[in-house]
Structures are given as structure tokens and as C-alpha cells.
């Protein structure tokens, strides 16, 4: 299960996590890393907060407040209980700080947006390669755990 910060514009409209540019990059990285690992896990996606955090009329994203994160925490815990993931991967520093207390055994990975902002959509970039390698290491660890 991959856990991000919160929905962006596209995700908020559609009502599903990771359907925007970050989701597309994460999907590509999972496909690439899965091909290398020779195994494709079943993945679930969710966010720390259910609604897009924004304060201004321009609709710019911001990190969720402590109150917003606290309010949404039971929803995320329930989603994890329902999915029963073998691994939880926390995407980004905000999520790592908030959710690591709830799920201390979770793996950590930069948020896909950090790769997009620092490297554009060039999948041949150094940033994407580092991201892919970190994801591949997580998939290899999971593959060993489930005996695939």
C-alpha cells in the first residue's frame, strides 16, 4: 500500500488517489521495478488526508495541518485494516513524519512529485533512476517475504 500526502487537483475531482502526474510516474516506476524483480505486486493507494488541502482561491496545494491529519487518521487506519497490505510505503517527508508513528515498520520513498519537480517527466533522468532503484529494493524485499 502506497500512502501519499493528499489529493491534488485531478485526484480531488475524480475522487481517487494518484491519478495525476505523480500517479502516472509511480505507475511507471512500479511497472519498471516489477519487470526487473520479475514479479508484480497487487498495489493499493491512499492518502494521509482525504480532501485536497488548499487555502487560497488559486487552489495551490499545501501540506495538511495537524488538525486535518488528526481528523483523517482513523480513515487511513481503517483503510489499512481493510486492505491488510503486506507492506506500507510512505511517500514523502510529510507522510513519513505523520504516518510513521502509526505504522513504524513502513518503508519510506520520496513522493513522486519530488521526482517530477526536480527532473521533469524524463524517465531517463538520474532522479528517476534513484527513485526506481529505491522502489525496486522495496519490491525485492516484499518478494522475499511473500515467497514469490
C-alpha positions in Angstrom: 0.0 0.0 0.0 1.4 3.4 -1.0 0.4 6.3 1.2 0.7 9.9 -0.1 0.0 13.3 1.4 -3.3 14.2 -0.1 -5.1 14.5 -3.4 -4.0 17.0 -6.0 -6.4 18.8 -8.3 -7.1 15.8 -10.6 -7.4 13.4 -7.7 -9.8 15.7 -5.8 -12.1 15.9 -8.9 -12.0 12.2 -9.7 -12.1 11.1 -6.1 -9.2 8.6 -6.5 -5.6 8.9 -5.3 -2.7 9.0 -7.7 -4.4 9.6 -11.0 -2.5 12.7 -11.9 1.1 13.2 -13.0 2.6 11.8 -9.7 0.4 8.7 -10.0 1.4 8.2 -13.6 5.1 8.4 -12.6 4.5 6.0 -9.7 2.7 3.6 -12.0 5.6 3.7 -14.5 8.2 3.1 -11.7 6.2 0.2 -10.3 5.9 -1.3 -13.8 9.7 -0.9 -14.4 10.7 -2.2 -10.9 8.3 -5.1 -11.2 9.7 -6.1 -14.6 13.2 -6.0 -13.1 12.1 -8.0 -10.0 10.2 -10.5 -12.2 7.1 -10.1 -10.0 4.2 -7.6 -9.9 2.6 -7.0 -6.5 -1.1 -6.0 -6.1 -1.0 -2.4 -5.0 -3.3 -0.1 -3.1 -3.1 3.7 -2.9 -4.3 6.1 -0.3 -3.5 9.5 1.2 -2.9 10.8 4.7 -5.9 13.2 4.2 -8.9 12.6 2.0 -9.5 16.1 0.8 -7.1 18.4 -1.1 -5.5 20.9 1.4 -5.7 24.4 -0.1 -6.5 27.8 1.4 -6.5 30.3 -1.4 -8.6 31.0 -4.5 -5.7 30.0 -6.8 -6.1 26.5 -5.5 -2.4 25.9 -4.6 -1.6 22.7 -2.7 -0.2 22.9 0.8 0.7 20.4 3.4 -2.2 19.3 5.6 -2.5 20.9 9.0 -2.0 18.8 12.2 -5.8 19.1 12.7 -6.5 17.8 9.2 -4.1 14.9 9.6 -5.6 14.0 13.0 -9.1 14.2 11.7 -8.3 11.8 8.7 -6.1 9.4 10.7 -8.9 7.0 11.6 -9.9 6.8 8.0 -6.4 5.8 6.9 -6.1 3.3 9.7 -9.4 1.7 8.7 -8.2 1.6 5.0 -5.1 -0.3 6.1 -7.2 -2.7 8.2 -9.4 -3.4 5.2 -6.6 -3.8 2.7 -4.3 -5.8 5.0 -1.2 -4.8 3.0 2.0 -6.8 3.4 4.0 -3.6 3.2 3.2 0.1 3.6 5.3 2.6 1.6 5.2 6.2 2.9 5.6 8.7 0.0 7.3 11.9 1.0 8.6 13.6 4.2 5.2 14.9 5.3 3.7 11.4 5.3 6.8 9.9 6.8 6.6 12.3 9.7 2.9 11.8 10.3 2.2 8.1 9.5 5.5 6.6 10.7 4.2 6.9 14.2 1.1 4.8 13.3 2.9 2.2 11.1 6.5 2.2 12.4 7.6 -0.7 10.1 6.6 1.1 6.9 9.1 1.7 4.1 9.9 5.2 3.0 10.2 6.6 -0.5 10.3 10.1 -1.8 7.0 11.4 -3.1 6.7 11.0 -6.9 6.1 14.8 -7.2 9.7 15.4 -5.9 10.9 13.4 -9.0 8.6 15.4 -11.3 9.7 18.8 -9.9 13.4 18.0 -9.9 13.6 16.1 -13.2 10.5 16.7 -15.3 9.0 13.7 -16.9 12.3 12.4 -18.3 12.3 8.8 -17.1 16.0 8.6 -18.2 17.0 11.1 -15.5 19.2 10.5 -12.6 16.3 11.4 -10.2 14.0 8.8 -11.7 16.7 6.2 -11.7 17.3 6.7 -7.9 13.6 6.6 -7.3 13.2 3.4 -9.3 16.2 1.8 -7.5 14.6 2.6 -4.1 11.3 1.2 -5.2 12.9 -1.9 -6.7 14.7 -2.6 -3.4 11.3 -2.4 -1.6 9.7 -4.8 -4.2 12.6 -7.3 -3.8 12.2 -7.3 0.0 8.5 -7.9 -0.4 9.0 -10.6 -3.0 11.2 -12.5 -0.5 8.6 -12.0 2.3 5.7 -13.4 0.3 7.8 -16.2 -1.2 7.1 -15.4 -4.9 
